[in-house]
Amino acid sequence: MTQMIRKHVLLPLPLDERIKLVARQDKKSEAKVIRELLAAGLETKHQQSGSVGHALRQLAEIGKQAGATGLTDLSQNIDKYLYEDK
């Protein structure tokens, strides 16, 4: 069995009532319902945050699909583009 750590959490009354309702409906303990909901919420948060690199690659792919074009030598000539007069 997984090692458990005791936590003391204060919940607003409406949230407590919802947890009790779900526990009764699913025939589970309130503690088990809370653990499952926390695990699901943390997994969703992890999936939404992802990595910055992954998000940038997705953004680049969207731009490619939309036919967006841009400078191809920007990293080599950044000073030229930023500071030279046009």
N, CA, C and O atoms as a CHARMM CRD file, in Angstrom:
* protein
*
  344
    1    1 MET  N      0.83600  -1.18400   0.00000 PROA 1      0.00000
    2    1 MET  CA     0.00000   0.00000   0.00000 PROA 1      0.00000
    3    1 MET  C      0.88100   1.24700   0.00000 PROA 1      0.00000
    4    1 MET  O      1.94900   1.26900   0.61200 PROA 1      0.00000
    5    2 THR  N      0.42500   2.26500  -0.68300 PROA 2      0.00000
    6    2 THR  CA     1.15100   3.52100  -0.76400 PROA 2      0.00000
    7    2 THR  C      1.18500   4.20000   0.59600 PROA 2      0.00000
    8    2 THR  O      0.19600   4.19500   1.32900 PROA 2      0.00000
    9    3 GLN  N      2.32500   4.77900   0.92300 PROA 3      0.00000
   10    3 GLN  CA     2.44000   5.51800   2.18000 PROA 3      0.00000
   11    3 GLN  C      1.56000   6.76000   2.11100 PROA 3      0.00000
   12    3 GLN  O      1.57200   7.47900   1.11200 PROA 3      0.00000
   13    4 MET  N      0.80900   7.00800   3.15500 PROA 4      0.00000
   14    4 MET  CA    -0.09800   8.16000   3.21100 PROA 4      0.00000
   15    4 MET  C      0.45500   9.20200   4.17000 PROA 4      0.00000
   16    4 MET  O      1.05600   8.87200   5.19200 PROA 4      0.00000
   17    5 ILE  N      0.24300  10.45600   3.82500 PROA 5      0.00000
   18    5 ILE  CA     0.62200  11.59100   4.65300 PROA 5      0.00000
   19    5 ILE  C     -0.66600  12.30600   5.05600 PROA 5      0.00000
   20    5 ILE  O     -1.52000  12.58500   4.21400 PROA 5      0.00000
   21    6 ARG  N     -0.79600  12.59600   6.33800 PROA 6      0.00000
   22    6 ARG  CA    -1.99200  13.28900   6.81300 PROA 6      0.00000
   23    6 ARG  C     -1.85900  14.77800   6.55300 PROA 6      0.00000
   24    6 ARG  O     -0.83700  15.38300   6.87700 PROA 6      0.00000
   25    7 LYS  N     -2.90600  15.37800   5.96100 PROA 7      0.00000
   26    7 LYS  CA    -2.95800  16.82200   5.70000 PROA 7      0.00000
   27    7 LYS  C     -4.23700  17.37000   6.32300 PROA 7      0.00000
   28    7 LYS  O     -5.27500  16.70700   6.33500 PROA 7      0.00000
   29    8 HSD  N     -4.14500  18.56100   6.82600 PROA 8      0.00000
   30    8 HSD  CA    -5.31200  19.23900   7.38700 PROA 8      0.00000
   31    8 HSD  C     -5.68100  20.35200   6.41400 PROA 8      0.00000
   32    8 HSD  O     -4.89000  21.26700   6.18300 PROA 8      0.00000
   33    9 VAL  N     -6.88000  20.27300   5.84500 PROA 9      0.00000
   34    9 VAL  CA    -7.30800  21.23300   4.83000 PROA 9      0.00000
   35    9 VAL  C     -8.66100  21.79800   5.23700 PROA 9      0.00000
   36    9 VAL  O     -9.55800  21.05900   5.64400 PROA 9      0.00000
   37   10 LEU  N     -8.79900  23.10300   5.12300 PROA 10     0.00000
   38   10 LEU  CA   -10.08200  23.74800   5.39500 PROA 10     0.00000
   39   10 LEU  C    -10.83000  23.91300   4.07500 PROA 10     0.00000
   40   10 LEU  O    -10.29500  24.46300   3.11300 PROA 10     0.00000
   41   11 LEU  N    -12.06800  23.43400   4.04100 PROA 11     0.00000
   42   11 LEU  CA   -12.87500  23.50200   2.82900 PROA 11     0.00000
   43   11 LEU  C    -14.10400  24.36900   3.06300 PROA 11     0.00000
   44   11 LEU  O    -14.68600  24.34100   4.14700 PROA 11     0.00000
   45   12 PRO  N    -14.50000  25.13100   2.06500 PROA 12     0.00000
   46   12 PRO  CA   -15.76300  25.85700   2.18600 PROA 12     0.00000
   47   12 PRO  C    -16.91600  24.84300   2.26200 PROA 12     0.00000
   48   12 PRO  O    -16.82400  23.75800   1.68600 PROA 12     0.00000
   49   13 LEU  N    -17.97300  25.18700   2.95400 PROA 13     0.00000
   50   13 LEU  CA   -19.09900  24.27700   3.16300 PROA 13     0.00000
   51   13 LEU  C    -19.66500  23.73200   1.84800 PROA 13     0.00000
   52   13 LEU  O    -19.91900  22.53000   1.76600 PROA 13     0.00000
   53   14 PRO  N    -19.87500  24.55900   0.81500 PROA 14     0.00000
   54   14 PRO  CA   -20.43400  24.00200  -0.43500 PROA 14     0.00000
   55   14 PRO  C    -19.53500  22.93500  -1.06500 PROA 14     0.00000
   56   14 PRO  O    -20.03200  21.96300  -1.63400 PROA 14     0.00000
   57   15 LEU  N    -18.22600  23.11100  -0.96800 PROA 15     0.00000
   58   15 LEU  CA   -17.30300  22.12400  -1.51500 PROA 15     0.00000
   59   15 LEU  C    -17.36500  20.83400  -0.70400 PROA 15     0.00000
   60   15 LEU  O    -17.34200  19.74100  -1.27000 PROA 15     0.00000
   61   16 ASP  N    -17.44300  20.95700   0.59800 PROA 16     0.00000
   62   16 ASP  CA   -17.56500  19.78700   1.46700 PROA 16     0.00000
   63   16 ASP  C    -18.84100  19.01000   1.13800 PROA 16     0.00000
   64   16 ASP  O    -18.83000  17.78000   1.09200 PROA 16     0.00000
   65   17 GLU  N    -19.92500  19.72500   0.91500 PROA 17     0.00000
   66   17 GLU  CA   -21.19400  19.06700   0.58300 PROA 17     0.00000
   67   17 GLU  C    -21.10100  18.32500  -0.74800 PROA 17     0.00000
   68   17 GLU  O    -21.64200  17.22800  -0.88900 PROA 17     0.00000
   69   18 ARG  N    -20.42100  18.91800  -1.71200 PROA 18     0.00000
   70   18 ARG  CA   -20.26000  18.26400  -3.01500 PROA 18     0.00000
   71   18 ARG  C    -19.41500  17.00200  -2.88600 PROA 18     0.00000
   72   18 ARG  O    -19.70400  15.98900  -3.52400 PROA 18     0.00000
   73   19 ILE  N    -18.37600  17.06200  -2.06500 PROA 19     0.00000
   74   19 ILE  CA   -17.52600  15.88500  -1.85100 PROA 19     0.00000
   75   19 ILE  C    -18.34200  14.77600  -1.19100 PROA 19     0.00000
   76   19 ILE  O    -18.23900  13.61500  -1.58600 PROA 19     0.00000
   77   20 LYS  N    -19.13900  15.11900  -0.20400 PROA 20     0.00000
   78   20 LYS  CA   -19.97600  14.12500   0.47300 PROA 20     0.00000
   79   20 LYS  C    -20.95700  13.48400  -0.50700 PROA 20     0.00000
   80   20 LYS  O    -21.18200  12.27500  -0.46400 PROA 20     0.00000
   81   21 LEU  N    -21.53000  14.28600  -1.37900 PROA 21     0.00000
   82   21 LEU  CA   -22.48900  13.78600  -2.35700 PROA 21     0.00000
   83   21 LEU  C    -21.81700  12.79300  -3.31800 PROA 21     0.00000
   84   21 LEU  O    -22.35300  11.71700  -3.58400 PROA 21     0.00000
   85   22 VAL  N    -20.65800  13.16200  -3.82500 PROA 22     0.00000
   86   22 VAL  CA   -19.93200  12.27600  -4.73700 PROA 22     0.00000
   87   22 VAL  C    -19.53600  10.98500  -4.01900 PROA 22     0.00000
   88   22 VAL  O    -19.63500   9.89900  -4.59200 PROA 22     0.00000
   89   23 ALA  N    -19.09700  11.10000  -2.79100 PROA 23     0.00000
   90   23 ALA  CA   -18.70700   9.91800  -2.02200 PROA 23     0.00000
   91   23 ALA  C    -19.89500   8.96600  -1.84300 PROA 23     0.00000
   92   23 ALA  O    -19.75100   7.75300  -1.99500 PROA 23     0.00000
   93   24 ARG  N    -21.05600   9.51400  -1.52200 PROA 24     0.00000
   94   24 ARG  CA   -22.25200   8.67100  -1.37300 PROA 24     0.00000
   95   24 ARG  C    -22.63800   8.02500  -2.70200 PROA 24     0.00000
   96   24 ARG  O    -22.94000   6.83300  -2.75500 PROA 24     0.00000
   97   25 GLN  N    -22.62500   8.81700  -3.77400 PROA 25     0.00000
   98   25 GLN  CA   -23.01500   8.29400  -5.09400 PROA 25     0.00000
   99   25 GLN  C    -22.07300   7.18700  -5.55700 PROA 25     0.00000
  100   25 GLN  O    -22.51400   6.17900  -6.10900 PROA 25     0.00000
  101   26 ASP  N    -20.78300   7.37900  -5.33200 PROA 26     0.00000
  102   26 ASP  CA   -19.78400   6.41300  -5.80000 PROA 26     0.00000
  103   26 ASP  C    -19.47300   5.32700  -4.77500 PROA 26     0.00000
  104   26 ASP  O    -18.65500   4.44100  -5.02300 PROA 26     0.00000
  105   27 LYS  N    -20.13900   5.40600  -3.61300 PROA 27     0.00000
  106   27 LYS  CA   -19.90100   4.44700  -2.52000 PROA 27     0.00000
  107   27 LYS  C    -18.40600   4.36500  -2.18600 PROA 27     0.00000
  108   27 LYS  O    -17.82300   3.28200  -2.12300 PROA 27     0.00000
  109   28 LYS  N    -17.80700   5.53700  -1.97400 PROA 28     0.00000
  110   28 LYS  CA   -16.39800   5.64700  -1.61500 PROA 28     0.00000
  111   28 LYS  C    -16.28700   6.53000  -0.37700 PROA 28     0.00000
  112   28 LYS  O    -17.21600   7.26200  -0.03400 PROA 28     0.00000
  113   29 SER  N    -15.15600   6.44900   0.27400 PROA 29     0.00000
  114   29 SER  CA   -14.92000   7.35000   1.40000 PROA 29     0.00000
  115   29 SER  C    -14.65300   8.75600   0.86200 PROA 29     0.00000
  116   29 SER  O    -14.22900   8.92700  -0.28100 PROA 29     0.00000
  117   30 GLU  N    -14.90500   9.74700   1.69800 PROA 30     0.00000
  118   30 GLU  CA   -14.62100  11.12300   1.29900 PROA 30     0.00000
  119   30 GLU  C    -13.12400  11.29600   1.01700 PROA 30     0.00000
  120   30 GLU  O    -12.74100  12.00200   0.08400 PROA 30     0.00000
  121   31 ALA  N    -12.29300  10.65400   1.81800 PROA 31     0.00000
  122   31 ALA  CA   -10.84400  10.75800   1.63200 PROA 31     0.00000
  123   31 ALA  C    -10.44400  10.23000   0.25900 PROA 31     0.00000
  124   31 ALA  O     -9.61800  10.83200  -0.42600 PROA 31     0.00000
  125   32 LYS  N    -11.03300   9.10200  -0.14100 PROA 32     0.00000
  126   32 LYS  CA   -10.69800   8.53400  -1.44800 PROA 32     0.00000
  127   32 LYS  C    -11.16200   9.45700  -2.57000 PROA 32     0.00000
  128   32 LYS  O    -10.44400   9.64200  -3.55300 PROA 32     0.00000
  129   33 VAL  N    -12.34500  10.03400  -2.43900 PROA 33     0.00000
  130   33 VAL  CA   -12.85000  10.97300  -3.44700 PROA 33     0.00000
  131   33 VAL  C    -11.90700  12.16800  -3.56200 PROA 33     0.00000
  132   33 VAL  O    -11.56600  12.59000  -4.66700 PROA 33     0.00000
  133   34 ILE  N    -11.49100  12.70700  -2.43400 PROA 34     0.00000
  134   34 ILE  CA   -10.58900  13.86500  -2.44200 PROA 34     0.00000
  135   34 ILE  C     -9.26100  13.49800  -3.09700 PROA 34     0.00000
  136   34 ILE  O     -8.73800  14.26700  -3.90300 PROA 34     0.00000
  137   35 ARG  N     -8.70600  12.32500  -2.75700 PROA 35     0.00000
  138   35 ARG  CA    -7.44000  11.89100  -3.38100 PROA 35     0.00000
  139   35 ARG  C     -7.58600  11.75500  -4.88700 PROA 35     0.00000
  140   35 ARG  O     -6.71700  12.20100  -5.63700 PROA 35     0.00000
  141   36 GLU  N     -8.67200  11.14600  -5.33500 PROA 36     0.00000
  142   36 GLU  CA    -8.88700  10.96400  -6.77500 PROA 36     0.00000
  143   36 GLU  C     -9.05200  12.29900  -7.49000 PROA 36     0.00000
  144   36 GLU  O     -8.50000  12.50200  -8.57200 PROA 36     0.00000
  145   37 LEU  N     -9.81300  13.21100  -6.88400 PROA 37     0.00000
  146   37 LEU  CA   -10.00800  14.51900  -7.49500 PROA 37     0.00000
  147   37 LEU  C     -8.71500  15.32300  -7.55000 PROA 37     0.00000
  148   37 LEU  O     -8.44500  16.00500  -8.53900 PROA 37     0.00000
  149   38 LEU  N     -7.91600  15.24500  -6.48700 PROA 38     0.00000
  150   38 LEU  CA    -6.61600  15.92700  -6.49000 PROA 38     0.00000
  151   38 LEU  C     -5.70800  15.36500  -7.57200 PROA 38     0.00000
  152   38 LEU  O     -5.06200  16.12100  -8.29700 PROA 38     0.00000
  153   39 ALA  N     -5.65700  14.04200  -7.68500 PROA 39     0.00000
  154   39 ALA  CA    -4.80600  13.41500  -8.69900 PROA 39     0.00000
  155   39 ALA  C     -5.25300  13.81900 -10.10200 PROA 39     0.00000
  156   39 ALA  O     -4.42100  14.13900 -10.95100 PROA 39     0.00000
  157   40 ALA  N     -6.55700  13.80700 -10.34600 PROA 40     0.00000
  158   40 ALA  CA    -7.07100  14.18700 -11.67000 PROA 40     0.00000
  159   40 ALA  C     -6.79500  15.65500 -11.95800 PROA 40     0.00000
  160   40 ALA  O     -6.40900  16.00700 -13.07300 PROA 40     0.00000
  161   41 GLY  N     -6.98700  16.50600 -10.97200 PROA 41     0.00000
  162   41 GLY  CA    -6.73400  17.93700 -11.15200 PROA 41     0.00000
  163   41 GLY  C     -5.27000  18.22700 -11.41900 PROA 41     0.00000
  164   41 GLY  O     -4.94900  19.06300 -12.26400 PROA 41     0.00000
  165   42 LEU  N     -4.37800  17.55000 -10.71000 PROA 42     0.00000
  166   42 LEU  CA    -2.94800  17.76700 -10.91800 PROA 42     0.00000
  167   42 LEU  C     -2.51000  17.26000 -12.28800 PROA 42     0.00000
  168   42 LEU  O     -1.66300  17.87300 -12.93800 PROA 42     0.00000
  169   43 GLU  N     -3.08300  16.14400 -12.72500 PROA 43     0.00000
  170   43 GLU  CA    -2.74700  15.61600 -14.05500 PROA 43     0.00000
  171   43 GLU  C     -3.21100  16.58700 -15.13800 PROA 43     0.00000
  172   43 GLU  O     -2.48300  16.84100 -16.09800 PROA 43     0.00000
  173   44 THR  N     -4.40700  17.12500 -14.98900 PROA 44     0.00000
  174   44 THR  CA    -4.92000  18.09600 -15.95700 PROA 44     0.00000
  175   44 THR  C     -4.04200  19.33200 -15.99200 PROA 44     0.00000
  176   44 THR  O     -3.72700  19.84200 -17.06700 PROA 44     0.00000
  177   45 LYS  N     -3.64900  19.81400 -14.83300 PROA 45     0.00000
  178   45 LYS  CA    -2.78200  20.99100 -14.76000 PROA 45     0.00000
  179   45 LYS  C     -1.45200  20.72000 -15.44400 PROA 45     0.00000
  180   45 LYS  O     -0.93500  21.57400 -16.16400 PROA 45     0.00000
  181   46 HSD  N     -0.89900  19.54100 -15.22300 PROA 46     0.00000
  182   46 HSD  CA     0.38600  19.17000 -15.84000 PROA 46     0.00000
  183   46 HSD  C      0.24600  19.13000 -17.36100 PROA 46     0.00000
  184   46 HSD  O      1.12400  19.61100 -18.07800 PROA 46     0.00000
  185   47 GLN  N     -0.83800  18.56500 -17.84900 PROA 47     0.00000
  186   47 GLN  CA    -1.05400  18.47800 -19.29800 PROA 47     0.00000
  187   47 GLN  C     -1.23500  19.85400 -19.90900 PROA 47     0.00000
  188   47 GLN  O     -0.78300  20.09200 -21.02900 PROA 47     0.00000
  189   48 GLN  N     -1.88000  20.75600 -19.20500 PROA 48     0.00000
  190   48 GLN  CA    -2.11600  22.10200 -19.73000 PROA 48     0.00000
  191   48 GLN  C     -0.84300  22.92100 -19.75400 PROA 48     0.00000
  192   48 GLN  O     -0.63200  23.71500 -20.67100 PROA 48     0.00000
  193   49 SER  N      0.00900  22.73800 -18.75200 PROA 49     0.00000
  194   49 SER  CA     1.20400  23.57700 -18.68800 PROA 49     0.00000
  195   49 SER  C      2.24500  23.14800 -19.70700 PROA 49     0.00000
  196   49 SER  O      2.79900  23.99500 -20.40700 PROA 49     0.00000
  197   50 GLY  N      2.52600  21.84700 -19.80800 PROA 50     0.00000
  198   50 GLY  CA     3.49700  21.35400 -20.77200 PROA 50     0.00000
  199   50 GLY  C      4.81100  22.11400 -20.70700 PROA 50     0.00000
  200   50 GLY  O      5.06100  22.84100 -19.74500 PROA 50     0.00000
  201   51 SER  N      5.64200  21.95500 -21.70800 PROA 51     0.00000
  202   51 SER  CA     6.90900  22.66500 -21.73800 PROA 51     0.00000
  203   51 SER  C      6.81200  23.85600 -22.67700 PROA 51     0.00000
  204   51 SER  O      6.01200  23.86300 -23.61200 PROA 51     0.00000
  205   52 VAL  N      7.62500  24.84800 -22.41900 PROA 52     0.00000
  206   52 VAL  CA     7.66100  26.03000 -23.27300 PROA 52     0.00000
  207   52 VAL  C      8.13200  25.63600 -24.66500 PROA 52     0.00000
  208   52 VAL  O      7.59900  26.11800 -25.66400 PROA 52     0.00000
  209   53 GLY  N      9.12500  24.76400 -24.73200 PROA 53     0.00000
  210   53 GLY  CA     9.63600  24.31700 -26.02800 PROA 53     0.00000
  211   53 GLY  C      8.55900  23.64600 -26.85300 PROA 53     0.00000
  212   53 GLY  O      8.45200  23.87800 -28.05700 PROA 53     0.00000
  213   54 HSD  N      7.76300  22.81600 -26.20500 PROA 54     0.00000
  214   54 HSD  CA     6.67300  22.13400 -26.90800 PROA 54     0.00000
  215   54 HSD  C      5.65800  23.15200 -27.42200 PROA 54     0.00000
  216   54 HSD  O      5.18500  23.04500 -28.55300 PROA 54     0.00000
  217   55 ALA  N      5.33000  24.12500 -26.60100 PROA 55     0.00000
  218   55 ALA  CA     4.37800  25.16300 -27.01600 PROA 55     0.00000
  219   55 ALA  C      4.91100  25.96000 -28.19900 PROA 55     0.00000
  220   55 ALA  O      4.15800  26.28400 -29.11700 PROA 55     0.00000
  221   56 LEU  N      6.19700  26.27600 -28.18500 PROA 56     0.00000
  222   56 LEU  CA     6.78800  27.01800 -29.30400 PROA 56     0.00000
  223   56 LEU  C      6.78400  26.19300 -30.58900 PROA 56     0.00000
  224   56 LEU  O      6.54100  26.72500 -31.67200 PROA 56     0.00000
  225   57 ARG  N      7.05100  24.90000 -30.46500 PROA 57     0.00000
  226   57 ARG  CA     7.00500  24.04300 -31.65200 PROA 57     0.00000
  227   57 ARG  C      5.59000  23.96400 -32.21100 PROA 57     0.00000
  228   57 ARG  O      5.40200  23.96700 -33.42700 PROA 57     0.00000
  229   58 GLN  N      4.60200  23.89400 -31.33600 PROA 58     0.00000
  230   58 GLN  CA     3.21600  23.88700 -31.78900 PROA 58     0.00000
  231   58 GLN  C      2.86600  25.19800 -32.48200 PROA 58     0.00000
  232   58 GLN  O      2.18800  25.19600 -33.51000 PROA 58     0.00000
  233   59 LEU  N      3.32100  26.30800 -31.92900 PROA 59     0.00000
  234   59 LEU  CA     3.07100  27.61300 -32.52100 PROA 59     0.00000
  235   59 LEU  C      3.72600  27.70600 -33.89900 PROA 59     0.00000
  236   59 LEU  O      3.12600  28.23200 -34.83600 PROA 59     0.00000
  237   60 ALA  N      4.93500  27.20600 -34.02300 PROA 60     0.00000
  238   60 ALA  CA     5.62300  27.22100 -35.31500 PROA 60     0.00000
  239   60 ALA  C      4.87200  26.36500 -36.32800 PROA 60     0.00000
  240   60 ALA  O      4.76900  26.73500 -37.49800 PROA 60     0.00000
  241   61 GLU  N      4.35500  25.24100 -35.89400 PROA 61     0.00000
  242   61 GLU  CA     3.59600  24.37100 -36.79400 PROA 61     0.00000
  243   61 GLU  C      2.30500  25.05100 -37.25600 PROA 61     0.00000
  244   61 GLU  O      1.91900  24.93000 -38.41800 PROA 61     0.00000
  245   62 ILE  N      1.65300  25.75300 -36.36200 PROA 62     0.00000
  246   62 ILE  CA     0.43900  26.49300 -36.73000 PROA 62     0.00000
  247   62 ILE  C      0.78000  27.55500 -37.77100 PROA 62     0.00000
  248   62 ILE  O      0.05700  27.72900 -38.75200 PROA 62     0.00000
  249   63 GLY  N      1.88500  28.26000 -37.55100 PROA 63     0.00000
  250   63 GLY  CA     2.31500  29.27200 -38.51800 PROA 63     0.00000
  251   63 GLY  C      2.63200  28.66400 -39.86200 PROA 63     0.00000
  252   63 GLY  O      2.29000  29.22500 -40.90200 PROA 63     0.00000
  253   64 LYS  N      3.28500  27.51800 -39.84400 PROA 64     0.00000
  254   64 LYS  CA     3.62900  26.83700 -41.09400 PROA 64     0.00000
  255   64 LYS  C      2.36100  26.43300 -41.84700 PROA 64     0.00000
  256   64 LYS  O      2.27700  26.61100 -43.06200 PROA 64     0.00000
  257   65 GLN  N      1.39000  25.90000 -41.14000 PROA 65     0.00000
  258   65 GLN  CA     0.13300  25.48100 -41.75800 PROA 65     0.00000
  259   65 GLN  C     -0.64100  26.67100 -42.30800 PROA 65     0.00000
  260   65 GLN  O     -1.36100  26.54800 -43.30000 PROA 65     0.00000
  261   66 ALA  N     -0.49100  27.82400 -41.66100 PROA 66     0.00000
  262   66 ALA  CA    -1.19900  29.03300 -42.11300 PROA 66     0.00000
  263   66 ALA  C     -0.45400  29.73600 -43.23900 PROA 66     0.00000
  264   66 ALA  O     -0.95600  30.70900 -43.80100 PROA 66     0.00000
  265   67 GLY  N      0.74200  29.25000 -43.57500 PROA 67     0.00000
  266   67 GLY  CA     1.51400  29.85600 -44.65100 PROA 67     0.00000
  267   67 GLY  C      2.27600  31.09500 -44.23100 PROA 67     0.00000
  268   67 GLY  O      2.67400  31.88900 -45.08300 PROA 67     0.00000
  269   68 ALA  N      2.48800  31.28000 -42.93900 PROA 68     0.00000
  270   68 ALA  CA     3.22100  32.45000 -42.45800 PROA 68     0.00000
  271   68 ALA  C      4.69100  32.33500 -42.85700 PROA 68     0.00000
  272   68 ALA  O      5.27300  31.25100 -42.82700 PROA 68     0.00000
  273   69 THR  N      5.26400  33.44700 -43.22100 PROA 69     0.00000
  274   69 THR  CA     6.68700  33.47100 -43.56600 PROA 69     0.00000
  275   69 THR  C      7.35800  34.56700 -42.75700 PROA 69     0.00000
  276   69 THR  O      6.69600  35.44800 -42.20900 PROA 69     0.00000
  277   70 GLY  N      8.64600  34.50300 -42.69100 PROA 70     0.00000
  278   70 GLY  CA     9.38400  35.51200 -41.94100 PROA 70     0.00000
  279   70 GLY  C     10.84300  35.46400 -42.31800 PROA 70     0.00000
  280   70 GLY  O     11.24100  34.75700 -43.24400 PROA 70     0.00000
  281   71 LEU  N     11.62900  36.21700 -41.59700 PROA 71     0.00000
  282   71 LEU  CA    13.06100  36.26000 -41.85300 PROA 71     0.00000
  283   71 LEU  C     13.67900  34.90500 -41.52900 PROA 71     0.00000
  284   71 LEU  O     13.34500  34.28200 -40.52100 PROA 71     0.00000
  285   72 THR  N     14.58000  34.46000 -42.39400 PROA 72     0.00000
  286   72 THR  CA    15.21200  33.16300 -42.16500 PROA 72     0.00000
  287   72 THR  C     16.59400  33.29500 -41.54200 PROA 72     0.00000
  288   72 THR  O     17.18600  32.30100 -41.12000 PROA 72     0.00000
  289   73 ASP  N     17.11600  34.53300 -41.48300 PROA 73     0.00000
  290   73 ASP  CA    18.46100  34.74000 -40.93000 PROA 73     0.00000
  291   73 ASP  C     18.43300  35.64000 -39.69600 PROA 73     0.00000
  292   73 ASP  O     19.42100  36.30500 -39.38600 PROA 73     0.00000
  293   74 LEU  N     17.32600  35.65700 -39.00900 PROA 74     0.00000
  294   74 LEU  CA    17.15700  36.57700 -37.89000 PROA 74     0.00000
  295   74 LEU  C     18.20300  36.36300 -36.79700 PROA 74     0.00000
  296   74 LEU  O     18.76600  37.33400 -36.29200 PROA 74     0.00000
  297   75 SER  N     18.47000  35.12200 -36.42700 PROA 75     0.00000
  298   75 SER  CA    19.42300  34.89100 -35.33400 PROA 75     0.00000
  299   75 SER  C     20.83300  35.32900 -35.71400 PROA 75     0.00000
  300   75 SER  O     21.60600  35.73100 -34.84400 PROA 75     0.00000
  301   76 GLN  N     21.17800  35.26000 -36.98400 PROA 76     0.00000
  302   76 GLN  CA    22.51300  35.67200 -37.42500 PROA 76     0.00000
  303   76 GLN  C     22.62900  37.18200 -37.58000 PROA 76     0.00000
  304   76 GLN  O     23.71200  37.74100 -37.40500 PROA 76     0.00000
  305   77 ASN  N     21.52400  37.84900 -37.90500 PROA 77     0.00000
  306   77 ASN  CA    21.56700  39.28100 -38.21800 PROA 77     0.00000
  307   77 ASN  C     20.67100  40.11500 -37.30900 PROA 77     0.00000
  308   77 ASN  O     20.12800  41.13300 -37.73800 PROA 77     0.00000
  309   78 ILE  N     20.51600  39.69700 -36.07600 PROA 78     0.00000
  310   78 ILE  CA    19.61500  40.39600 -35.16500 PROA 78     0.00000
  311   78 ILE  C     19.99700  41.86100 -34.98300 PROA 78     0.00000
  312   78 ILE  O     19.12200  42.72600 -34.97600 PROA 78     0.00000
  313   79 ASP  N     21.27400  42.15100 -34.83600 PROA 79     0.00000
  314   79 ASP  CA    21.69600  43.55300 -34.64900 PROA 79     0.00000
  315   79 ASP  C     21.34300  44.39500 -35.86700 PROA 79     0.00000
  316   79 ASP  O     20.90800  45.53900 -35.73300 PROA 79     0.00000
  317   80 LYS  N     21.52900  43.83700 -37.03500 PROA 80     0.00000
  318   80 LYS  CA    21.20500  44.54400 -38.27100 PROA 80     0.00000
  319   80 LYS  C     19.72700  44.92700 -38.30000 PROA 80     0.00000
  320   80 LYS  O     19.36900  46.06300 -38.61100 PROA 80     0.00000
  321   81 TYR  N     18.87500  43.95100 -37.96900 PROA 81     0.00000
  322   81 TYR  CA    17.43700  44.22200 -38.01200 PROA 81     0.00000
  323   81 TYR  C     16.97500  45.15400 -36.90200 PROA 81     0.00000
  324   81 TYR  O     16.01400  45.90300 -37.08300 PROA 81     0.00000
  325   82 LEU  N     17.64100  45.11800 -35.76400 PROA 82     0.00000
  326   82 LEU  CA    17.21700  45.96500 -34.64400 PROA 82     0.00000
  327   82 LEU  C     17.75800  47.37900 -34.70500 PROA 82     0.00000
  328   82 LEU  O     17.05800  48.32100 -34.33300 PROA 82     0.00000
  329   83 TYR  N     19.00900  47.55300 -35.17300 PROA 83     0.00000
  330   83 TYR  CA    19.66700  48.84600 -34.98800 PROA 83     0.00000
  331   83 TYR  C     20.00800  49.59600 -36.26100 PROA 83     0.00000
  332   83 TYR  O     20.22500  50.80700 -36.20300 PROA 83     0.00000
  333   84 GLU  N     20.06400  48.94600 -37.38900 PROA 84     0.00000
  334   84 GLU  CA    20.40800  49.67300 -38.61300 PROA 84     0.00000
  335   84 GLU  C     19.18500  50.35500 -39.18000 PROA 84     0.00000
  336   84 GLU  O     18.06700  49.84900 -39.08700 PROA 84     0.00000
  337   85 ASP  N     19.42000  51.52600 -39.77700 PROA 85     0.00000
  338   85 ASP  CA    18.34600  52.25100 -40.45200 PROA 85     0.00000
  339   85 ASP  C     17.94100  51.49400 -41.69200 PROA 85     0.00000
  340   85 ASP  O     18.75800  50.84000 -42.34000 PROA 85     0.00000
  341   86 LYS  N     16.69100  51.59200 -42.00500 PROA 86     0.00000
  342   86 LYS  CA    16.18500  50.89900 -43.18700 PROA 86     0.00000
  343   86 LYS  C     16.17400  51.82000 -44.37400 PROA 86     0.00000
  344   86 LYS  O     15.77900  51.41500 -45.46700 PROA 86     0.00000
